[in-house]
């Protein structure tokens, strides 16, 4: 347990009416409309174990884990297994393998995973971040995206920084063929940049913010519109067979959101502790680059962003089945059942 003062706020009120996403597809079609964050009808929870990830790019997950919010909701009958995700690609691997029931990713990564056959749906939105940018070293001659032509760039494929890079290149009149992408995990990308083995890095906070302060690295291109939302995803098997636990998770997220908004300094301190970064860096991430005050109910806002990057995903060649697979994923990735019931949009 961290040194952060534990504070359990009252449970968030449950909304009574289920809503549909404006696209016309029934969100939550795979989940029971009767799902509640209380034990199943026999007085017991539907499983005795819940596996869920936590990640430094998902501040709400840190609050839930630190304060034991899920454990308090579930009581002694359910064991909560916490698994750390190093990036959206790793969270997707954990979901695909069944190592976690619920995992946090960028929206772009969730769309890519579902388009490639991973049976996941987004059940809550944990943030609207500006968590990616193009980063170079303090003495680099690269000052714009156009200068990246012929450069080596570190990026973690299947994550928002990678898709940020693709969009940035297109904005600068370049393509993947104009750069050499080194597929490295986020922390390794920073190390490669600082070590001089790559010319640039598609960075991710909080590692990116730490690189600015500690190494003097520079953000040469930022564009908040190229960052997709923070998605909390669950496997369809979990949604279908354990809707009570899915509701408990979303209720915990909404409780954590309320606490984090009321306590930004404590939230930053918790991030600093878990990520091993200076408090000043963590404060920048929480207060300047992480919009936690966002509607938790997934819907049109997220679909609009995903539809914008869909052509980029297809052109990258990373989607099996091309545009048809992406369109199918877009029509089925949203599940607003649990966030609506938790009153996430209130």
N, C-alpha and C positions, 0 to 999 in steps of 0.2 A: 504494500500500500504506500502511496507516495506521501510526501509531507504536505500536499495540498489539503486544506481543510475540507473535510467531507461535509457535504450539504445535500440532503435529499429533499427536493421540493415536492409539493403535492402533485399527485398524478394528474396528468392533463385530461380534461374532460373529453369524453368520447362523443363524436358527432353522431347524430341519429340517422342521417339520410345518406345513402350511398350515391355517388355522382359518377357520371360517365365522361370519358375524355371526349373532347369536341370533335375528334376525328371520326367519330361514329363507331369505332370498335368498342366493345364492352371491356373496359379495364377490369381486371380481376376475374375474367371468365373462367380461369382455372382454379379459383379459390372459392371457398364457401363464404357466402354473404353473411353467415352467422358467426364467422370467426371473431373471437374476442380474446383479449389478453387475460383470460381466466381459464382454469382447467377445463378439460372437456367434460361432457355431460356426466361421466361416471365419477366426477370429483377429482380426477387425476389429469395431469398434463399428458399430451399425446406421445411424448418421448421422455426418457430420463437423461438425455444429453443434448446439448445445443452447442454446435461449433460455429464460431463467428470470428471474423478478423478484426484487428485493430491496425491502424496505420498512421504515421506522422502526417500524411497528407489529408487525413480525416480527423480533425480535432474532436468532433463529437464522439468518435469511438474511444478516444483517450479519456474523455470525461466519464463515459459509461463504465469503462473498465476500472478507472481509478476509484469511482464512488460506489462501485458494486450495485449499480442501478438494476441491471438485469437480474443479478442474484437476489436482490430484494423482491423483485416482482415475482420471480419463479419459486422462491423459497428453497427448502432443502430437497425437494423432490427432483429437481433438474440440475445437473452439473453443467456449468458453462465452461467450455473449452475455448480459450483465447489463442489465436494464431496470428502472428504479425505478417503483414503483407509489405513487401519492399517496393511494390509498384503495382499499377493496374494489371500488367501482364501476369505478375505473380498471383494476384487475387483471382484472376480468371483461371489460372492453372489450378488453384486450390478448389475453386467452384467446379471446374470440369472433372477433377479427379474425385470429388466428393469429400475432400478433406475439410471443407467448411460448408455449412448450410447457407451462410450469408457472408457476402464479401463486398468491399467498397472499391469502386473503380471510377475513372473518368467516364463520362457518357460515351465518348468516341470508342473507348475500349470495350464497353458493354455492347455497343452496336456491332463492332467487329466480331466479337465473340459469338453473339447470337446469329449474325449473318453466316458464320462459319459452323453453325450447328450446335453451339453450346446452349442447352435449354435453361436460360436464365431470364428473369424479368426484373425490372427496377421497381422496388416497393416503397422507396422513400428518397428524397433529395436531401443530401446533407450539407451542401454548400454551392455557392456560385463563385468560384475562385478565379483569380488571376494568378495561376500557379506555374505558368510556363513562359519562357522567353528565350531568345537566342543569346547565348553568353560567350564572351571571348575573354582572354587573359588581359591583365592590366597594361601590357606593352604591345598588344596586338595592333597591326595596321588595318585590321578589318573593322570598318565602321558602319557598314550597311549590309543588307541581305545580298545586294548585287555583288559585293566583294567576296561572297562565299564561293563564287565560281572557281572550281578546281580545288576547293578546300576539303579537308577531312572533318566530319562533324559527328560527334558522339550523340546517340539518341537511343532510347529504349523502345524498340518496336512494339506496337500494340498498346501504346500509352498516349496520353494527351500531348506530351512534349514532341513525340514523333509526328503526330498529326498536325501539331502546331508548326513544326518544321516544314512539312509538305505544303501547308497553306502559305507560309511565309515565302517559300521558294517561288510558288506560283505568283504571289504578289510582287516579287522582285523580278519576274520574267525569267525565272530559272526552273529547272526540273530536277528530279532525283539523279538524272544522268549527268548533271553538272557538278555534283558533289560526291564524295566518298563517305557513305554512312557507316560508322562503326557502331554495331549493335551492342551497347553496353548498358548494364543496369545503372540507375540514376547516380548512385554514389560513385560507381566506377567511372561514369562519364565525367564527373567533376575531377576525379583523380587524374584521368587521362588529360584533361585540359590543363590542370595545374602542372602536370608532369611534362607537358609539351608534346605528347604523342598524338594529339588532335588539335585542329585549329580553332574549333568552336564546339559548343555543346548546347543541345536543346535541353535546358535545365528544368528542374522541378523543385518547388518549395517543399519543405524548409531548407533543403540542401542548397538551393540556388541563393537564397538570402544569406546563408552562412558563407557561401563562396564570395559574395560581394564584400562582406565585412572582413572576413579572415584573409582572403587572397587578393582582394582588390579587383576581382573580376568585374567585367562591365556587361550590362544588358544593352545590346545594340539594337534589338528589335523587340518591342512589346506590342501586343494587340489583344485586348481583353476579349474581343469578339471571337477570337480563334480558340479560346479556352472553353471546353464544354463543362457542363455541371458535374458535381460530385454525385454519383449514383450509388445507392445502396441496393445491391442485387441479391436475389435468392434463387435457388434452383427450383424448377417447376415441381420436382418431387417433394421438396420441402413445403412449398406453397400448397400443394394438393393434399398432402398427408399430415401436415402439422400447421394448419392455419392459426391455431391458438398460440403457438410459439412465434410464428411470424408476426402476429399482432403484438405480442410482448416485446419483440425487438423494436418495432416501429414506435410503440409507446415509450420505450426507453430512449430512443433517439429524440423524440419530441420533448421529453423531459430534460434531456441533456442540452438540447438547443436553447430552451428557456433559461437554463442555468448559465450557459456560456454567454448568452447575450447580456445577462445581468452581471456577469463576472468576467469581463474580458481580460483583466490583469491576471486573475487566477488561471484562466484558460491558457494564456500565454506562458505562464510559469510552468504549467503542466506540460505543455509542448516542449519547452526548453529542457525540462527534466527527461522526458522520454526520448527526445531526439538527440540529446547531448549537445545542445547549442546554447549560445549566449541568450540571456533573457531579452536583450535588445533586438536580436534577430527574430526571436519567436514573437515578440510584440509587433514587429513589422509584418510578419506573416498573418497574424490574427487580426490586427486592426487595419491593415492597409490592403491586404491581398486575399482575404477570406471573407466573403459575404455569407455569414451564417444566418442572417435575418432574411431567409428566402422561403417561399412557400414549399413545404415538404411534399406536397402532393404532386407526383409526376404527371405531366400532361403536355399541353400544346407548346409551352415555352421550351421545353426540352426537345420536343419533336422538331420544332423549327430550327434549332441549332443543329440537330442531327441530320436533318434534310439538307442543310447547307453544306455539311462536310461529306455527305454521302458520295457525291461524284469524286471527291478526293480519295476516298477509300477504294472506290472501284478502279480509278486510274492507277492507284499504287500497285495493283495486282495482288493485294493481300486478302481479297475476298474470293472465296471459292464460289462460283456461280454468278459472279458479277452483279449487275444492277438488280436482277430478279431476286437474288438472295438478300440484298440490302433492303429492297422494298418490302419483302416478306418480314424481315426483322423489324423494320419500322412500324409495321402494322400490328405487331404482337409483343413488342418489348415492354410496353407500359402496363403496369398493374397498380391502379390507384386504390384498391380495396382497403388496404390496411392504413395507409396514410390518411385517407378520407375519414375512416372510422376513429382515428386518433385525434381528429380535429387539427391536422397539420397545417391547414390553410387559414386558420383563424387568427 
